[in-house]
Amino acid sequence: LQEVTSALSLAASRVDVGDTCLEHALRFVGAEAGFIVLTGAGGTSVQMISNVGYSEDALAAWSTLGLDADVPFARAIASGDPVWALTQEEMSVFTGVPAHADAGWISMPLRTPAGVHGALHISLAHTRELSEGERRWLQSVVSQCALALERSQLYDEEQRLRERSERLQRATAKLSNAVTQAEVAEVVVEAAAEAVDAASASLYAVSAEREVAHRLAMHGDAVGDGADAEIPLGDDSPLAQVVRSGGWWSEAPTDGAAQPVNTSVGVIVPLVAGRRIVGALELGWADPTVLGSDDRVLLQTLAGQ
């Protein structure tokens, strides 16, 4: 237990912590395969941060499962209690598990005083009995892992915010050297796409006299799309609505799934100078993406500049 504590104290990022937890948990129970998933901000999806020992097909199958699946890790997260499926009878109650020849499963909730934020799952290749003392030991280790993961999330967030601050400073420096509208637009679309990991970015300038918004620059996937170079400000397009209203527009998923309110596959941010809307920044993602409050602040800051 002291060895685990010492190893976790040296792990900084979530991936480091996850790998360390898996290494010790698997070694203790004599298993070779396992993974760690963390829950997101609402919805049913989870993020797998560490895994070891699975074939490519098995890993792909486990990775597609979420909190709505009838699988051990989802039950452990929902109940907050460990799942010990060490016999075929105990395993048979789970109907959503990928069809692989496992001899047993152990799923431990990652619980902190703030709640359950994920699970550590172990797949056993051979039948294994665990005494009450062994179960308590494993729970103690996973409890330490949960606290270490909570700490590492703060570390990762600090690193991410620092990196974004540096990106914004670089964009500010480039903007100070941009002279033409086209040069400004190129800096903005590149910086915005990089800042929020967008697949595409386009910047439009408003021509009040002609009552259109004309595209100045594109970045990423937008370069190859057939988007109009000019958009009439009087039509019902999302960009025209943003220019008229001055508010943000975001496109929510259309598959009917329960998603966080800040999940989108497209966002349009107005560019405001004084009280006048002079343009709009359009961003797109290939998949639904959660924009946190710091993402929005960064985009708003960049748009303001």
C-alpha positions as a Markdown table, in Angstrom:
| # | Residue | x | y | z |
|---|---|---|---|---|
| 1 | Leu | 0.0 | 0.0 | 0.0 |
| 2 | Gln | 2.9 | 2.3 | 0.7 |
| 3 | Glu | 4.4 | 1.5 | -2.7 |
| 4 | Val | 1.1 | 2.5 | -4.4 |
| 5 | Thr | 1.0 | 5.7 | -2.4 |
| 6 | Ser | 4.6 | 6.5 | -3.3 |
| 7 | Ala | 4.0 | 5.8 | -7.0 |
| 8 | Leu | 0.8 | 7.9 | -7.1 |
| 9 | Ser | 2.6 | 10.8 | -5.5 |
| 10 | Leu | 4.9 | 10.9 | -8.5 |
| 11 | Ala | 2.2 | 10.7 | -11.1 |
| 12 | Ala | 1.1 | 14.2 | -12.3 |
| 13 | Ser | -1.3 | 13.9 | -15.3 |
| 14 | Arg | -4.5 | 11.8 | -15.4 |
| 15 | Val | -2.9 | 9.4 | -17.8 |
| 16 | Asp | 0.1 | 8.9 | -15.4 |
| 17 | Val | -2.2 | 8.3 | -12.5 |
| 18 | Gly | -4.5 | 5.9 | -14.5 |
| 19 | Asp | -1.5 | 3.9 | -15.7 |
| 20 | Thr | -0.1 | 3.6 | -12.2 |
| 21 | Cys | -3.5 | 2.5 | -10.7 |
| 22 | Leu | -4.0 | -0.1 | -13.4 |
| 23 | Glu | -0.4 | -1.5 | -13.0 |
| 24 | His | -0.8 | -2.1 | -9.2 |
| 25 | Ala | -4.5 | -3.3 | -9.3 |
| 26 | Leu | -3.8 | -5.8 | -12.1 |
| 27 | Arg | -0.7 | -7.1 | -10.5 |
| 28 | Phe | -2.5 | -7.6 | -7.2 |
| 29 | Val | -5.3 | -9.7 | -8.6 |
| 30 | Gly | -3.1 | -11.5 | -11.2 |
| 31 | Ala | -4.9 | -10.0 | -14.2 |
| 32 | Glu | -3.5 | -8.6 | -17.4 |
| 33 | Ala | -6.3 | -6.5 | -18.8 |
| 34 | Gly | -8.1 | -3.5 | -17.5 |
| 35 | Phe | -9.1 | 0.1 | -18.1 |
| 36 | Ile | -10.2 | 3.3 | -16.3 |
| 37 | Val | -13.1 | 5.5 | -17.5 |
| 38 | Leu | -14.1 | 8.9 | -16.2 |
| 39 | Thr | -17.5 | 10.5 | -16.5 |
| 40 | Gly | -18.1 | 13.7 | -18.3 |
| 41 | Ala | -20.3 | 16.8 | -17.6 |
| 42 | Gly | -23.7 | 15.2 | -18.1 |
| 43 | Gly | -24.9 | 12.7 | -20.7 |
| 44 | Thr | -24.0 | 9.1 | -20.8 |
| 45 | Ser | -20.6 | 9.1 | -22.4 |
| 46 | Val | -17.4 | 8.2 | -20.6 |
| 47 | Gln | -13.8 | 8.9 | -21.4 |
| 48 | Met | -11.3 | 6.0 | -21.3 |
| 49 | Ile | -8.0 | 7.5 | -20.0 |
| 50 | Ser | -6.0 | 4.3 | -19.5 |
| 51 | Asn | -6.1 | 0.7 | -20.7 |
| 52 | Val | -3.8 | -2.3 | -20.9 |
| 53 | Gly | -4.0 | -5.9 | -22.1 |
| 54 | Tyr | -6.9 | -5.8 | -24.5 |
| 55 | Ser | -6.9 | -6.9 | -28.2 |
| 56 | Glu | -7.7 | -4.2 | -30.7 |
| 57 | Asp | -11.2 | -5.6 | -31.2 |
| 58 | Ala | -11.9 | -5.9 | -27.5 |
| 59 | Leu | -10.7 | -2.4 | -26.7 |
| 60 | Ala | -12.9 | -1.0 | -29.5 |
| 61 | Ala | -15.9 | -2.8 | -28.2 |
| 62 | Trp | -15.4 | -1.6 | -24.6 |
| 63 | Ser | -14.7 | 2.0 | -25.8 |
| 64 | Thr | -18.1 | 2.3 | -27.4 |
| 65 | Leu | -20.0 | 1.6 | -24.2 |
| 66 | Gly | -21.4 | 4.3 | -21.9 |
| 67 | Leu | -23.3 | 4.8 | -18.7 |
| 68 | Asp | -26.5 | 3.6 | -20.4 |
| 69 | Ala | -25.0 | 0.2 | -21.1 |
| 70 | Asp | -25.7 | -2.9 | -18.9 |
| 71 | Val | -22.0 | -3.4 | -18.1 |
| 72 | Pro | -20.1 | -3.7 | -14.8 |
| 73 | Phe | -18.4 | -0.3 | -14.9 |
| 74 | Ala | -21.6 | 1.5 | -15.6 |
| 75 | Arg | -23.3 | -0.2 | -12.6 |
| 76 | Ala | -20.4 | 0.6 | -10.3 |
| 77 | Ile | -20.6 | 4.3 | -11.3 |
| 78 | Ala | -24.4 | 4.4 | -10.9 |
| 79 | Ser | -24.5 | 2.6 | -7.6 |
| 80 | Gly | -21.2 | 3.7 | -6.1 |
| 81 | Asp | -20.5 | 0.1 | -5.0 |
| 82 | Pro | -17.9 | -2.3 | -6.3 |
| 83 | Val | -19.0 | -5.0 | -8.8 |
| 84 | Trp | -17.6 | -8.5 | -8.2 |
| 85 | Ala | -18.6 | -10.7 | -11.1 |
| 86 | Leu | -16.2 | -13.6 | -10.5 |
| 87 | Thr | -18.4 | -16.5 | -11.5 |
| 88 | Gln | -20.3 | -17.2 | -14.7 |
| 89 | Glu | -23.6 | -16.8 | -12.8 |
| 90 | Glu | -22.5 | -13.3 | -11.6 |
| 91 | Met | -21.3 | -12.4 | -15.1 |
| 92 | Ser | -24.5 | -13.5 | -16.8 |
| 93 | Val | -26.6 | -10.7 | -15.3 |
| 94 | Phe | -24.8 | -8.2 | -17.5 |
| 95 | Thr | -26.3 | -8.1 | -21.0 |
| 96 | Gly | -24.3 | -5.4 | -22.6 |
| 97 | Val | -20.7 | -6.7 | -22.3 |
| 98 | Pro | -18.7 | -7.4 | -25.4 |
| 99 | Ala | -18.5 | -11.1 | -26.4 |
| 100 | His | -15.0 | -12.0 | -25.3 |
| 101 | Ala | -13.9 | -15.0 | -23.3 |
| 102 | Asp | -13.4 | -13.4 | -19.9 |
| 103 | Ala | -13.5 | -15.5 | -16.7 |
| 104 | Gly | -14.6 | -12.6 | -14.5 |
| 105 | Trp | -14.9 | -8.9 | -14.0 |
| 106 | Ile | -14.2 | -6.4 | -11.2 |
| 107 | Ser | -15.4 | -2.8 | -11.5 |
| 108 | Met | -14.5 | -0.4 | -8.7 |
| 109 | Pro | -16.1 | 3.1 | -8.5 |
| 110 | Leu | -13.7 | 6.0 | -8.3 |
| 111 | Arg | -15.2 | 7.8 | -5.4 |
| 112 | Thr | -14.1 | 11.1 | -3.8 |
| 113 | Pro | -15.9 | 13.3 | -1.3 |
| 114 | Ala | -17.4 | 15.1 | -4.3 |
| 115 | Gly | -19.0 | 12.0 | -5.7 |
| 116 | Val | -18.3 | 9.1 | -8.1 |
| 117 | His | -16.4 | 10.3 | -11.2 |
| 118 | Gly | -15.5 | 7.0 | -13.0 |
| 119 | Ala | -14.5 | 3.4 | -12.5 |
| 120 | Leu | -11.5 | 1.1 | -12.7 |
| 121 | His | -12.5 | -2.1 | -14.5 |
| 122 | Ile | -10.5 | -5.4 | -14.5 |
| 123 | Ser | -11.1 | -8.3 | -16.9 |
| 124 | Leu | -9.9 | -11.7 | -15.6 |
| 125 | Ala | -8.6 | -14.3 | -18.0 |
| 126 | His | -8.8 | -17.0 | -15.3 |
| 127 | Thr | -11.2 | -17.8 | -12.5 |
| 128 | Arg | -10.1 | -15.9 | -9.3 |
| 129 | Glu | -11.4 | -15.9 | -5.8 |
| 130 | Leu | -10.9 | -12.8 | -3.6 |
| 131 | Ser | -11.0 | -13.0 | 0.1 |
| 132 | Glu | -12.7 | -10.2 | 2.1 |
| 133 | Gly | -9.3 | -8.8 | 3.1 |
| 134 | Glu | -8.2 | -8.8 | -0.6 |
| 135 | Arg | -11.3 | -7.0 | -1.6 |
| 136 | Arg | -10.8 | -4.3 | 1.2 |
| 137 | Trp | -7.2 | -3.9 | 0.0 |
| 138 | Leu | -8.3 | -3.3 | -3.6 |
| 139 | Gln | -10.9 | -0.8 | -2.5 |
| 140 | Ser | -8.3 | 1.0 | -0.5 |
| 141 | Val | -6.0 | 1.3 | -3.5 |
| 142 | Val | -8.8 | 2.4 | -5.8 |
| 143 | Ser | -9.9 | 5.0 | -3.2 |
| 144 | Gln | -6.3 | 6.4 | -3.3 |
| 145 | Cys | -6.5 | 6.4 | -7.1 |
| 146 | Ala | -9.7 | 8.3 | -7.1 |
| 147 | Leu | -8.2 | 11.1 | -5.0 |
| 148 | Ala | -5.0 | 11.1 | -7.1 |
| 149 | Leu | -7.1 | 11.4 | -10.3 |
| 150 | Glu | -9.0 | 14.3 | -8.8 |
| 151 | Arg | -5.7 | 16.0 | -8.0 |
| 152 | Ser | -4.4 | 15.2 | -11.5 |
| 153 | Gln | -7.5 | 16.7 | -13.2 |
| 154 | Leu | -6.6 | 20.0 | -11.5 |
| 155 | Tyr | -3.1 | 19.7 | -12.7 |
| 156 | Asp | -4.2 | 18.9 | -16.3 |
| 157 | Glu | -6.6 | 21.9 | -16.2 |
| 158 | Glu | -3.9 | 24.2 | -15.0 |
| 159 | Gln | -1.6 | 23.0 | -17.8 |
| 160 | Arg | -4.4 | 23.5 | -20.4 |
| 161 | Leu | -5.3 | 27.0 | -19.2 |
| 162 | Arg | -1.6 | 27.9 | -19.3 |
| 163 | Glu | -1.2 | 26.6 | -22.8 |
| 164 | Arg | -4.3 | 28.5 | -24.0 |
| 165 | Ser | -3.1 | 31.7 | -22.4 |
| 166 | Glu | 0.2 | 31.3 | -24.3 |
| 167 | Arg | -1.8 | 30.7 | -27.5 |
| 168 | Leu | -3.8 | 33.8 | -26.9 |
| 169 | Gln | -0.7 | 35.8 | -26.4 |
| 170 | Arg | 0.8 | 34.5 | -29.7 |
| 171 | Ala | -2.4 | 35.4 | -31.5 |
| 172 | Thr | -2.3 | 38.9 | -30.0 |
| 173 | Ala | 1.2 | 39.4 | -31.2 |
| 174 | Lys | 0.3 | 38.2 | -34.7 |
| 175 | Leu | -2.8 | 40.5 | -34.8 |
| 176 | Ser | -0.6 | 43.5 | -33.9 |
| 177 | Asn | 1.4 | 42.8 | -37.1 |
| 178 | Ala | -1.6 | 42.2 | -39.3 |
| 179 | Val | -2.5 | 45.1 | -41.6 |
| 180 | Thr | -5.2 | 44.0 | -44.0 |
| 181 | Gln | -8.6 | 42.4 | -43.3 |
| 182 | Ala | -7.4 | 39.2 | -44.9 |
| 183 | Glu | -4.3 | 39.1 | -42.7 |
| 184 | Val | -6.4 | 39.6 | -39.6 |
| 185 | Ala | -8.8 | 36.9 | -40.7 |
| 186 | Glu | -6.1 | 34.4 | -41.3 |
| 187 | Val | -4.7 | 34.9 | -37.8 |
| 188 | Val | -8.1 | 34.6 | -36.2 |
| 189 | Val | -9.3 | 31.4 | -37.9 |
| 190 | Glu | -6.0 | 29.6 | -37.2 |
| 191 | Ala | -5.9 | 30.7 | -33.6 |
| 192 | Ala | -9.6 | 30.0 | -32.9 |
| 193 | Ala | -9.5 | 26.5 | -34.4 |
| 194 | Glu | -6.3 | 25.6 | -32.5 |
| 195 | Ala | -7.7 | 27.0 | -29.2 |
| 196 | Val | -10.8 | 24.8 | -29.1 |
| 197 | Asp | -9.7 | 21.9 | -31.4 |
| 198 | Ala | -12.2 | 22.8 | -34.1 |
| 199 | Ala | -12.1 | 20.9 | -37.4 |
| 200 | Ser | -13.0 | 24.0 | -39.3 |
| 201 | Ala | -13.1 | 27.8 | -39.0 |
| 202 | Ser | -14.3 | 30.6 | -41.2 |
| 203 | Leu | -14.3 | 34.4 | -40.7 |
| 204 | Tyr | -16.9 | 36.7 | -42.4 |
| 205 | Ala | -16.8 | 40.5 | -42.5 |
| 206 | Val | -20.1 | 42.4 | -42.7 |
| 207 | Ser | -20.6 | 44.8 | -45.6 |
| 208 | Ala | -23.5 | 47.1 | -44.4 |
| 209 | Glu | -23.7 | 48.9 | -47.7 |
| 210 | Arg | -24.2 | 45.6 | -49.6 |
| 211 | Glu | -26.1 | 43.9 | -46.8 |
| 212 | Val | -24.0 | 40.8 | -47.0 |
| 213 | Ala | -21.3 | 39.0 | -45.0 |
| 214 | His | -18.4 | 38.0 | -47.2 |
| 215 | Arg | -15.9 | 35.3 | -46.2 |
| 216 | Leu | -12.3 | 36.5 | -45.6 |
| 217 | Ala | -10.6 | 33.3 | -44.6 |
| 218 | Met | -11.0 | 29.6 | -44.0 |
| 219 | His | -9.1 | 27.1 | -42.0 |
| 220 | Gly | -9.1 | 23.3 | -41.7 |
| 221 | Asp | -12.0 | 21.3 | -43.2 |
| 222 | Ala | -13.7 | 24.5 | -44.1 |
| 223 | Val | -11.2 | 25.0 | -46.9 |
| 224 | Gly | -12.6 | 22.2 | -48.9 |
| 225 | Asp | -16.3 | 22.8 | -48.3 |
| 226 | Gly | -18.8 | 24.5 | -50.6 |
| 227 | Ala | -19.9 | 27.2 | -48.2 |
| 228 | Asp | -21.1 | 30.4 | -49.8 |
| 229 | Ala | -18.5 | 33.2 | -50.1 |
| 230 | Glu | -21.2 | 35.7 | -49.5 |
| 231 | Ile | -24.3 | 35.4 | -47.2 |
| 232 | Pro | -27.2 | 37.9 | -47.5 |
| 233 | Leu | -27.9 | 39.4 | -44.1 |
| 234 | Gly | -31.6 | 39.3 | -44.7 |
| 235 | Asp | -31.9 | 35.5 | -45.0 |
| 236 | Asp | -32.6 | 32.9 | -42.3 |
| 237 | Ser | -29.1 | 31.4 | -42.2 |
| 238 | Pro | -27.5 | 31.0 | -38.7 |
| 239 | Leu | -24.8 | 33.5 | -39.6 |
| 240 | Ala | -27.2 | 36.2 | -40.7 |
| 241 | Gln | -29.2 | 35.7 | -37.5 |
| 242 | Val | -26.0 | 36.2 | -35.5 |
| 243 | Val | -25.2 | 39.4 | -37.3 |
| 244 | Arg | -28.7 | 40.7 | -36.8 |
| 245 | Ser | -29.1 | 39.7 | -33.1 |
| 246 | Gly | -25.5 | 40.0 | -31.8 |
| 247 | Gly | -25.9 | 36.7 | -29.9 |
| 248 | Trp | -24.0 | 33.4 | -30.2 |
| 249 | Trp | -25.5 | 30.5 | -32.2 |
| 250 | Ser | -24.7 | 26.9 | -31.6 |
| 251 | Glu | -25.9 | 23.7 | -33.4 |
| 252 | Ala | -27.0 | 20.9 | -31.0 |
| 253 | Pro | -26.9 | 17.3 | -32.0 |
| 254 | Thr | -29.9 | 16.1 | -34.0 |
| 255 | Asp | -29.8 | 12.4 | -33.0 |
| 256 | Gly | -32.2 | 13.0 | -30.1 |
| 257 | Ala | -29.7 | 11.8 | -27.5 |
| 258 | Ala | -29.6 | 13.4 | -24.1 |
| 259 | Gln | -26.7 | 15.8 | -24.2 |
| 260 | Pro | -25.3 | 18.7 | -22.1 |
| 261 | Val | -26.8 | 22.0 | -23.1 |
| 262 | Asn | -23.3 | 23.3 | -24.1 |
| 263 | Thr | -22.7 | 20.4 | -26.6 |
| 264 | Ser | -22.5 | 21.5 | -30.2 |
| 265 | Val | -21.1 | 20.6 | -33.6 |
| 266 | Gly | -21.1 | 24.2 | -34.8 |
| 267 | Val | -20.7 | 27.6 | -33.2 |
| 268 | Ile | -20.9 | 31.2 | -34.6 |
| 269 | Val | -19.5 | 34.0 | -32.6 |
| 270 | Pro | -20.3 | 37.7 | -33.5 |
| 271 | Leu | -17.4 | 40.1 | -33.9 |
| 272 | Val | -18.4 | 43.4 | -32.2 |
| 273 | Ala | -16.5 | 46.7 | -32.4 |
| 274 | Gly | -18.1 | 49.3 | -30.1 |
| 275 | Arg | -21.8 | 48.8 | -30.7 |
| 276 | Arg | -21.4 | 47.6 | -34.3 |
| 277 | Ile | -21.3 | 44.0 | -35.5 |
| 278 | Val | -18.5 | 43.9 | -38.0 |
| 279 | Gly | -18.2 | 40.2 | -38.7 |
| 280 | Ala | -18.7 | 36.7 | -37.4 |
| 281 | Leu | -16.5 | 33.7 | -36.6 |
| 282 | Glu | -17.8 | 30.3 | -37.5 |
| 283 | Leu | -16.4 | 27.1 | -36.0 |
| 284 | Gly | -17.2 | 23.5 | -36.7 |
| 285 | Trp | -16.4 | 20.0 | -35.2 |
| 286 | Ala | -16.7 | 16.6 | -36.8 |
| 287 | Asp | -18.4 | 15.3 | -33.6 |
| 288 | Pro | -20.5 | 16.8 | -30.8 |
| 289 | Thr | -18.1 | 18.7 | -28.6 |
| 290 | Val | -18.5 | 20.2 | -25.1 |
| 291 | Leu | -17.5 | 23.8 | -24.9 |
| 292 | Gly | -16.7 | 24.7 | -21.3 |
| 293 | Ser | -17.0 | 28.2 | -19.8 |
| 294 | Asp | -13.3 | 28.8 | -20.3 |
| 295 | Asp | -13.6 | 27.8 | -24.0 |
| 296 | Arg | -16.3 | 30.4 | -24.4 |
| 297 | Val | -14.3 | 33.1 | -22.6 |
| 298 | Leu | -11.3 | 32.4 | -24.8 |
| 299 | Leu | -13.4 | 32.6 | -28.0 |
| 300 | Gln | -15.1 | 35.8 | -26.7 |
| 301 | Thr | -11.7 | 37.3 | -26.0 |
| 302 | Leu | -10.3 | 36.4 | -29.4 |
| 303 | Ala | -13.4 | 37.7 | -31.1 |
| 304 | Gly | -13.1 | 40.9 | -29.2 |
| 305 | Gln | -9.5 | 41.4 | -30.3 |
